[in-house]
């Protein structure tokens, strides 16, 4: 694996860490805030706030692609692409999970 491929794998792993870090740092605050209103949290919010460690499967899978993909010439680039996709999708999931209780409360009033 070339030096550029190693940097691509590292960058892919770092990008995939965005969602788990956001979930670990933000979700407890959102969970406590909306729980104080006495409302039941939506399922997605409960899952993301109670199991943020599950989101660590994203960077682990990027690392797995970088180390074990069959075509060695494309490992680095594929890791970067997978990490970028996980960063976007994971951020969307965390964003929706964080604001879903607010949207649910707004729909009730």
N, CA, C and O atoms as a GROMACS GRO file, in nm:
protein
  436
    1UNK      N    1   0.086  -0.117   0.000
    1UNK     CA    2   0.000   0.000   0.000
    1UNK      C    3   0.090   0.124   0.000
    1UNK      O    4   0.185   0.133   0.078
    2UNK      N    5   0.059   0.216  -0.087
    2UNK     CA    6   0.142   0.336  -0.098
    2UNK      C    7   0.112   0.433   0.016
    2UNK      O    8   0.016   0.417   0.091
    3UNK      N    9   0.197   0.531   0.027
    3UNK     CA   10   0.179   0.633   0.132
    3UNK      C   11   0.049   0.711   0.110
    3UNK      O   12  -0.020   0.743   0.207
    4UNK      N   13   0.016   0.741  -0.014
    4UNK     CA   14  -0.108   0.812  -0.045
    4UNK      C   15  -0.229   0.728  -0.006
    4UNK      O   16  -0.327   0.781   0.047
    5UNK      N   17  -0.224   0.598  -0.032
    5UNK     CA   18  -0.334   0.509   0.007
    5UNK      C   19  -0.351   0.507   0.159
    5UNK      O   20  -0.463   0.508   0.209
    6UNK      N   21  -0.240   0.505   0.231
    6UNK     CA   22  -0.247   0.506   0.378
    6UNK      C   23  -0.310   0.636   0.427
    6UNK      O   24  -0.388   0.636   0.522
    7UNK      N   25  -0.276   0.746   0.363
    7UNK     CA   26  -0.336   0.875   0.402
    7UNK      C   27  -0.485   0.877   0.370
    7UNK      O   28  -0.564   0.931   0.447
    8UNK      N   29  -0.524   0.818   0.257
    8UNK     CA   30  -0.666   0.810   0.222
    8UNK      C   31  -0.742   0.726   0.324
    8UNK      O   32  -0.853   0.762   0.364
    9UNK      N   33  -0.684   0.614   0.367
    9UNK     CA   34  -0.748   0.530   0.468
    9UNK      C   35  -0.763   0.607   0.599
    9UNK      O   36  -0.870   0.605   0.661
   10UNK      N   37  -0.658   0.675   0.640
   10UNK     CA   38  -0.664   0.754   0.763
   10UNK      C   39  -0.769   0.863   0.754
   10UNK      O   40  -0.846   0.884   0.848
   11UNK      N   41  -0.774   0.933   0.643
   11UNK     CA   42  -0.873   1.039   0.624
   11UNK      C   43  -1.014   0.981   0.623
   11UNK      O   44  -1.106   1.041   0.679
   12UNK      N   45  -1.032   0.865   0.560
   12UNK     CA   46  -1.162   0.800   0.560
   12UNK      C   47  -1.208   0.762   0.699
   12UNK      O   48  -1.325   0.779   0.734
   13UNK      N   49  -1.115   0.709   0.780
   13UNK     CA   50  -1.148   0.674   0.918
   13UNK      C   51  -1.184   0.799   0.999
   13UNK      O   52  -1.280   0.797   1.076
   14UNK      N   53  -1.108   0.905   0.981
   14UNK     CA   54  -1.137   1.030   1.054
   14UNK      C   55  -1.273   1.087   1.013
   14UNK      O   56  -1.348   1.134   1.098
   15UNK      N   57  -1.305   1.082   0.886
   15UNK     CA   58  -1.436   1.130   0.841
   15UNK      C   59  -1.548   1.045   0.899
   15UNK      O   60  -1.653   1.098   0.938
   16UNK      N   61  -1.527   0.915   0.905
   16UNK     CA   62  -1.630   0.826   0.959
   16UNK      C   63  -1.647   0.843   1.110
   16UNK      O   64  -1.747   0.798   1.166
   17UNK      N   65  -1.551   0.907   1.177
   17UNK     CA   66  -1.561   0.932   1.321
   17UNK      C   67  -1.647   1.054   1.354
   17UNK      O   68  -1.676   1.078   1.471
   18UNK      N   69  -1.688   1.130   1.254
   18UNK     CA   70  -1.767   1.251   1.278
   18UNK      C   71  -1.899   1.218   1.348
   18UNK      O   72  -1.932   1.279   1.449
   19UNK      N   73  -1.974   1.123   1.294
   19UNK     CA   74  -2.105   1.090   1.351
   19UNK      C   75  -2.095   1.030   1.491
   19UNK      O   76  -2.171   1.073   1.579
   20UNK      N   77  -2.006   0.934   1.518
   20UNK     CA   78  -1.997   0.884   1.655
   20UNK      C   79  -1.958   0.992   1.756
   20UNK      O   80  -2.009   0.993   1.868
   21UNK      N   81  -1.868   1.081   1.718
   21UNK     CA   82  -1.831   1.189   1.810
   21UNK      C   83  -1.948   1.284   1.834
   21UNK      O   84  -1.972   1.326   1.947
   22UNK      N   85  -2.020   1.317   1.728
   22UNK     CA   86  -2.136   1.405   1.744
   22UNK      C   87  -2.241   1.339   1.832
   22UNK      O   88  -2.301   1.405   1.917
   23UNK      N   89  -2.264   1.211   1.812
   23UNK     CA   90  -2.363   1.141   1.893
   23UNK      C   91  -2.320   1.136   2.039
   23UNK      O   92  -2.402   1.156   2.129
   24UNK      N   93  -2.194   1.108   2.064
   24UNK     CA   94  -2.146   1.097   2.202
   24UNK      C   95  -2.147   1.232   2.273
   24UNK      O   96  -2.171   1.238   2.393
   25UNK      N   97  -2.121   1.341   2.200
   25UNK     CA   98  -2.114   1.472   2.263
   25UNK      C   99  -2.250   1.543   2.271
   25UNK      O  100  -2.278   1.611   2.370
   26UNK      N  101  -2.332   1.528   2.170
   26UNK     CA  102  -2.456   1.605   2.163
   26UNK      C  103  -2.579   1.532   2.215
   26UNK      O  104  -2.665   1.594   2.279
   27UNK      N  105  -2.589   1.404   2.189
   27UNK     CA  106  -2.714   1.335   2.220
   27UNK      C  107  -2.750   1.332   2.369
   27UNK      O  108  -2.868   1.343   2.400
   28UNK      N  109  -2.655   1.318   2.461
   28UNK     CA  110  -2.696   1.322   2.603
   28UNK      C  111  -2.763   1.454   2.641
   28UNK      O  112  -2.857   1.456   2.721
   29UNK      N  113  -2.716   1.565   2.584
   29UNK     CA  114  -2.776   1.695   2.614
   29UNK      C  115  -2.916   1.704   2.558
   29UNK      O  116  -3.008   1.751   2.626
   30UNK      N  117  -2.935   1.660   2.434
   30UNK     CA  118  -3.068   1.661   2.374
   30UNK      C  119  -3.162   1.567   2.447
   30UNK      O  120  -3.278   1.601   2.470
   31UNK      N  121  -3.113   1.449   2.484
   31UNK     CA  122  -3.196   1.352   2.555
   31UNK      C  123  -3.243   1.409   2.689
   31UNK      O  124  -3.361   1.398   2.724
   32UNK      N  125  -3.152   1.470   2.764
   32UNK     CA  126  -3.188   1.528   2.892
   32UNK      C  127  -3.286   1.644   2.876
   32UNK      O  128  -3.381   1.657   2.954
   33UNK      N  129  -3.264   1.726   2.776
   33UNK     CA  130  -3.351   1.840   2.752
   33UNK      C  131  -3.494   1.796   2.723
   33UNK      O  132  -3.588   1.847   2.784
   34UNK      N  133  -3.510   1.702   2.632
   34UNK     CA  134  -3.645   1.661   2.593
   34UNK      C  135  -3.708   1.569   2.696
   34UNK      O  136  -3.831   1.563   2.707
   35UNK      N  137  -3.628   1.497   2.772
   35UNK     CA  138  -3.684   1.417   2.881
   35UNK      C  139  -3.740   1.505   2.991
   35UNK      O  140  -3.834   1.466   3.060
   36UNK      N  141  -3.682   1.623   3.009
   36UNK     CA  142  -3.731   1.714   3.112
   36UNK      C  143  -3.872   1.766   3.079
   36UNK      O  144  -3.944   1.810   3.168
   37UNK      N  145  -3.911   1.759   2.952
   37UNK     CA  146  -4.046   1.798   2.914
   37UNK      C  147  -4.148   1.689   2.946
   37UNK      O  148  -4.269   1.713   2.940
   38UNK      N  149  -4.100   1.571   2.980
   38UNK     CA  150  -4.189   1.461   3.013
   38UNK      C  151  -4.240   1.387   2.891
   38UNK      O  152  -4.325   1.299   2.904
   39UNK      N  153  -4.191   1.419   2.775
   39UNK     CA  154  -4.235   1.353   2.654
   39UNK      C  155  -4.153   1.226   2.631
   39UNK      O  156  -4.036   1.219   2.669
   40UNK      N  157  -4.216   1.127   2.569
   40UNK     CA  158  -4.145   1.006   2.534
   40UNK      C  159  -4.060   1.032   2.411
   40UNK      O  160  -4.106   1.091   2.313
   41UNK      N  161  -3.936   0.988   2.418
   41UNK     CA  162  -3.845   1.010   2.306
   41UNK      C  163  -3.875   0.914   2.191
   41UNK      O  164  -3.908   0.798   2.216
   42UNK      N  165  -3.864   0.960   2.068
   42UNK     CA  166  -3.883   0.870   1.954
   42UNK      C  167  -3.777   0.759   1.953
   42UNK      O  168  -3.671   0.772   2.013
   43UNK      N  169  -3.808   0.652   1.884
   43UNK     CA  170  -3.721   0.535   1.882
   43UNK      C  171  -3.581   0.567   1.830
   43UNK      O  172  -3.482   0.525   1.890
   44UNK      N  173  -3.572   0.641   1.721
   44UNK     CA  174  -3.440   0.674   1.665
   44UNK      C  175  -3.356   0.753   1.765
   44UNK      O  176  -3.236   0.729   1.777
   45UNK      N  177  -3.417   0.846   1.835
   45UNK     CA  178  -3.346   0.926   1.935
   45UNK      C  179  -3.297   0.839   2.050
   45UNK      O  180  -3.184   0.854   2.097
   46UNK      N  181  -3.382   0.747   2.094
   46UNK     CA  182  -3.340   0.657   2.203
   46UNK      C  183  -3.225   0.568   2.160
   46UNK      O  184  -3.130   0.547   2.236
   47UNK      N  185  -3.232   0.515   2.039
   47UNK     CA  186  -3.126   0.425   1.991
   47UNK      C  187  -2.993   0.499   1.980
   47UNK      O  188  -2.891   0.451   2.027
   48UNK      N  189  -2.995   0.617   1.916
   48UNK     CA  190  -2.870   0.691   1.896
   48UNK      C  191  -2.814   0.742   2.029
   48UNK      O  192  -2.692   0.745   2.048
   49UNK      N  193  -2.901   0.781   2.121
   49UNK     CA  194  -2.851   0.834   2.248
   49UNK      C  195  -2.807   0.724   2.344
   49UNK      O  196  -2.717   0.745   2.425
   50UNK      N  197  -2.870   0.606   2.338
   50UNK     CA  198  -2.834   0.499   2.430
   50UNK      C  199  -2.721   0.411   2.378
   50UNK      O  200  -2.650   0.347   2.455
   51UNK      N  201  -2.704   0.408   2.246
   51UNK     CA  202  -2.601   0.322   2.187
   51UNK      C  203  -2.513   0.398   2.089
   51UNK      O  204  -2.502   0.358   1.973
   52UNK      N  205  -2.449   0.507   2.131
   52UNK     CA  206  -2.362   0.578   2.036
   52UNK      C  207  -2.240   0.498   1.996
   52UNK      O  208  -2.177   0.526   1.894
   53UNK      N  209  -2.205   0.399   2.077
   53UNK     CA  210  -2.090   0.315   2.047
   53UNK      C  211  -2.116   0.233   1.920
   53UNK      O  212  -2.022   0.196   1.850
   54UNK      N  213  -2.243   0.204   1.891
   54UNK     CA  214  -2.276   0.128   1.770
   54UNK      C  215  -2.232   0.203   1.644
   54UNK      O  216  -2.202   0.142   1.542
   55UNK      N  217  -2.228   0.336   1.654
   55UNK     CA  218  -2.184   0.415   1.539
   55UNK      C  219  -2.034   0.399   1.512
   55UNK      O  220  -1.985   0.438   1.407
   56UNK      N  221  -1.963   0.340   1.607
   56UNK     CA  222  -1.820   0.314   1.586
   56UNK      C  223  -1.797   0.204   1.483
   56UNK      O  224  -1.684   0.179   1.442
   57UNK      N  225  -1.905   0.137   1.443
   57UNK     CA  226  -1.891   0.039   1.336
   57UNK      C  227  -1.854   0.106   1.204
   57UNK      O  228  -1.794   0.044   1.117
   58UNK      N  229  -1.890   0.233   1.190
   58UNK     CA  230  -1.857   0.305   1.067
   58UNK      C  231  -1.706   0.320   1.048
   58UNK      O  232  -1.654   0.276   0.946
   59UNK      N  233  -1.632   0.382   1.144
   59UNK     CA  234  -1.488   0.390   1.123
   59UNK      C  235  -1.419   0.254   1.120
   59UNK      O  236  -1.320   0.235   1.050
   60UNK      N  237  -1.474   0.158   1.195
   60UNK     CA  238  -1.415   0.024   1.193
   60UNK      C  239  -1.430  -0.040   1.055
   60UNK      O  240  -1.339  -0.108   1.008
   61UNK      N  241  -1.545  -0.019   0.991
   61UNK     CA  242  -1.564  -0.077   0.859
   61UNK      C  243  -1.477  -0.007   0.754
   61UNK      O  244  -1.431  -0.072   0.659
   62UNK      N  245  -1.454   0.123   0.770
   62UNK     CA  246  -1.363   0.193   0.678
   62UNK      C  247  -1.222   0.136   0.693
   62UNK      O  248  -1.152   0.114   0.594
   63UNK      N  249  -1.181   0.114   0.815
   63UNK     CA  250  -1.049   0.055   0.839
   63UNK      C  251  -1.043  -0.086   0.781
   63UNK      O  252  -0.941  -0.126   0.724
   64UNK      N  253  -1.151  -0.160   0.795
   64UNK     CA  254  -1.156  -0.294   0.737
   64UNK      C  255  -1.142  -0.291   0.585
   64UNK      O  256  -1.072  -0.374   0.527
   65UNK      N  257  -1.210  -0.197   0.522
   65UNK     CA  258  -1.197  -0.182   0.376
   65UNK      C  259  -1.053  -0.148   0.341
   65UNK      O  260  -0.997  -0.204   0.246
   66UNK      N  261  -0.993  -0.059   0.416
   66UNK     CA  262  -0.857  -0.017   0.388
   66UNK      C  263  -0.754  -0.127   0.406
   66UNK      O  264  -0.649  -0.126   0.341
   67UNK      N  265  -0.783  -0.222   0.492
   67UNK     CA  266  -0.686  -0.328   0.518
   67UNK      C  267  -0.714  -0.457   0.441
   67UNK      O  268  -0.621  -0.534   0.415
   68UNK      N  269  -0.838  -0.481   0.405
   68UNK     CA  270  -0.872  -0.613   0.352
   68UNK      C  271  -0.936  -0.613   0.214
   68UNK      O  272  -0.968  -0.721   0.163
   69UNK      N  273  -0.957  -0.500   0.150
   69UNK     CA  274  -1.021  -0.500   0.019
   69UNK      C  275  -0.934  -0.578  -0.079
   69UNK      O  276  -0.811  -0.568  -0.076
   70UNK      N  277  -0.997  -0.657  -0.166
   70UNK     CA  278  -0.925  -0.747  -0.255
   70UNK      C  279  -0.833  -0.673  -0.352
   70UNK      O  280  -0.720  -0.716  -0.375
   71UNK      N  281  -0.880  -0.564  -0.410
   71UNK     CA  282  -0.800  -0.489  -0.507
   71UNK      C  283  -0.714  -0.388  -0.431
   71UNK      O  284  -0.761  -0.281  -0.393
   72UNK      N  285  -0.589  -0.424  -0.410
   72UNK     CA  286  -0.501  -0.340  -0.328
   72UNK      C  287  -0.480  -0.201  -0.386
   72UNK      O  288  -0.455  -0.106  -0.311
   73UNK      N  289  -0.491  -0.186  -0.517
   73UNK     CA  290  -0.470  -0.055  -0.579
   73UNK      C  291  -0.583   0.043  -0.548
   73UNK      O  292  -0.564   0.164  -0.559
   74UNK      N  293  -0.697  -0.007  -0.509
   74UNK     CA  294  -0.812   0.082  -0.485
   74UNK      C  295  -0.852   0.091  -0.338
   74UNK      O  296  -0.952   0.156  -0.306
   75UNK      N  297  -0.778   0.029  -0.250
   75UNK     CA  298  -0.813   0.029  -0.108
   75UNK      C  299  -0.821   0.170  -0.050
   75UNK      O  300  -0.917   0.204   0.019
   76UNK      N  301  -0.721   0.250  -0.077
   76UNK     CA  302  -0.717   0.384  -0.019
   76UNK      C  303  -0.830   0.471  -0.067
   76UNK      O  304  -0.898   0.536   0.012
   77UNK      N  305  -0.851   0.473  -0.197
   77UNK     CA  306  -0.956   0.557  -0.253
   77UNK      C  307  -1.094   0.509  -0.208
   77UNK      O  308  -1.180   0.590  -0.175
   78UNK      N  309  -1.115   0.378  -0.207
   78UNK     CA  310  -1.243   0.325  -0.161
   78UNK      C  311  -1.266   0.357  -0.014
   78UNK      O  312  -1.379   0.387   0.026
   79UNK      N  313  -1.162   0.351   0.067
   79UNK     CA  314  -1.176   0.386   0.209
   79UNK      C  315  -1.216   0.532   0.225
   79UNK      O  316  -1.299   0.565   0.310
   80UNK      N  317  -1.158   0.617   0.145
   80UNK     CA  318  -1.193   0.759   0.150
   80UNK      C  319  -1.338   0.781   0.110
   80UNK      O  320  -1.409   0.859   0.173
   81UNK      N  321  -1.382   0.713   0.006
   81UNK     CA  322  -1.521   0.727  -0.039
   81UNK      C  323  -1.618   0.673   0.066
   81UNK      O  324  -1.717   0.738   0.098
   82UNK      N  325  -1.589   0.556   0.121
   82UNK     CA  326  -1.676   0.497   0.223
   82UNK      C  327  -1.679   0.586   0.347
   82UNK      O  328  -1.786   0.606   0.405
   83UNK      N  329  -1.566   0.637   0.389
   83UNK     CA  330  -1.561   0.727   0.504
   83UNK      C  331  -1.640   0.854   0.481
   83UNK      O  332  -1.706   0.904   0.572
   84UNK      N  333  -1.633   0.908   0.360
   84UNK     CA  334  -1.710   1.029   0.326
   84UNK      C  335  -1.860   1.002   0.329
   84UNK      O  336  -1.937   1.082   0.381
   85UNK      N  337  -1.900   0.889   0.274
   85UNK     CA  338  -2.042   0.852   0.275
   85UNK      C  339  -2.091   0.834   0.418
   85UNK      O  340  -2.200   0.880   0.454
   86UNK      N  341  -2.011   0.766   0.501
   86UNK     CA  342  -2.050   0.747   0.641
   86UNK      C  343  -2.057   0.881   0.715
   86UNK      O  344  -2.143   0.898   0.802
   87UNK      N  345  -1.968   0.973   0.684
   87UNK     CA  346  -1.971   1.104   0.749
   87UNK      C  347  -2.102   1.176   0.718
   87UNK      O  348  -2.165   1.233   0.806
   88UNK      N  349  -2.142   1.173   0.592
   88UNK     CA  350  -2.266   1.241   0.552
   88UNK      C  351  -2.388   1.170   0.609
   88UNK      O  352  -2.472   1.233   0.673
   89UNK      N  353  -2.399   1.039   0.586
   89UNK     CA  354  -2.517   0.966   0.634
   89UNK      C  355  -2.525   0.963   0.786
   89UNK      O  356  -2.632   0.980   0.844
   90UNK      N  357  -2.412   0.941   0.851
   90UNK     CA  358  -2.412   0.939   0.997
   90UNK      C  359  -2.449   1.074   1.056
   90UNK      O  360  -2.519   1.080   1.157
   91UNK      N  361  -2.402   1.182   0.995
   91UNK     CA  362  -2.437   1.316   1.044
   91UNK      C  363  -2.586   1.343   1.026
   91UNK      O  364  -2.649   1.404   1.112
   92UNK      N  365  -2.642   1.297   0.916
   92UNK     CA  366  -2.786   1.314   0.894
   92UNK      C  367  -2.865   1.236   0.998
   92UNK      O  368  -2.964   1.286   1.051
   93UNK      N  369  -2.822   1.114   1.026
   93UNK     CA  370  -2.892   1.032   1.126
   93UNK      C  371  -2.886   1.097   1.263
   93UNK      O  372  -2.987   1.103   1.333
   94UNK      N  373  -2.769   1.147   1.302
   94UNK     CA  374  -2.755   1.211   1.433
   94UNK      C  375  -2.837   1.340   1.439
   94UNK      O  376  -2.901   1.368   1.541
   95UNK      N  377  -2.837   1.418   1.331
   95UNK     CA  378  -2.915   1.541   1.326
   95UNK      C  379  -3.065   1.511   1.340
   95UNK      O  380  -3.134   1.575   1.420
   96UNK      N  381  -3.113   1.416   1.265
   96UNK     CA  382  -3.256   1.381   1.271
   96UNK      C  383  -3.290   1.326   1.409
   96UNK      O  384  -3.394   1.360   1.465
   97UNK      N  385  -3.204   1.240   1.464
   97UNK     CA  386  -3.230   1.184   1.596
   97UNK      C  387  -3.232   1.292   1.703
   97UNK      O  388  -3.309   1.283   1.799
   98UNK      N  389  -3.149   1.394   1.687
   98UNK     CA  390  -3.144   1.501   1.787
   98UNK      C  391  -3.267   1.591   1.780
   98UNK      O  392  -3.319   1.633   1.883
   99UNK      N  393  -3.314   1.620   1.660
   99UNK     CA  394  -3.425   1.715   1.646
   99UNK      C  395  -3.561   1.650   1.631
   99UNK      O  396  -3.662   1.721   1.630
  100UNK      N  397  -3.568   1.519   1.618
  100UNK     CA  398  -3.696   1.451   1.605
  100UNK      C  399  -3.789   1.476   1.724
  100UNK      O  400  -3.908   1.495   1.703
  101UNK      N  401  -3.739   1.477   1.847
  101UNK     CA  402  -3.830   1.508   1.959
  101UNK      C  403  -3.889   1.649   1.949
  101UNK      O  404  -4.005   1.669   1.983
  102UNK      N  405  -3.810   1.745   1.903
  102UNK     CA  406  -3.861   1.882   1.890
  102UNK      C  407  -3.969   1.888   1.783
  102UNK      O  408  -4.072   1.954   1.800
  103UNK      N  409  -3.945   1.820   1.672
  103UNK     CA  410  -4.045   1.818   1.566
  103UNK      C  411  -4.172   1.746   1.612
  103UNK      O  412  -4.283   1.785   1.576
  104UNK      N  413  -4.154   1.641   1.692
  104UNK     CA  414  -4.269   1.568   1.745
  104UNK      C  415  -4.349   1.656   1.841
  104UNK      O  416  -4.472   1.659   1.835
  105UNK      N  417  -4.280   1.728   1.929
  105UNK     CA  418  -4.348   1.819   2.022
  105UNK      C  419  -4.416   1.934   1.948
  105UNK      O  420  -4.525   1.975   1.987
  106UNK      N  421  -4.354   1.985   1.844
  106UNK     CA  422  -4.414   2.094   1.767
  106UNK      C  423  -4.538   2.049   1.693
  106UNK      O  424  -4.631   2.127   1.674
  107UNK      N  425  -4.542   1.923   1.652
  107UNK     CA  426  -4.658   1.872   1.581
  107UNK      C  427  -4.776   1.854   1.674
  107UNK      O  428  -4.891   1.862   1.631
  108UNK      N  429  -4.748   1.829   1.801
  108UNK     CA  430  -4.856   1.808   1.899
  108UNK      C  431  -4.923   1.940   1.936
  108UNK      O  432  -5.044   1.944   1.957
  109UNK      N  433  -4.844   2.047   1.945
  109UNK     CA  434  -4.900   2.175   1.989
  109UNK      C  435  -4.968   2.248   1.879
  109UNK      O  436  -5.020   2.357   1.900
   0.00000   0.00000   0.00000
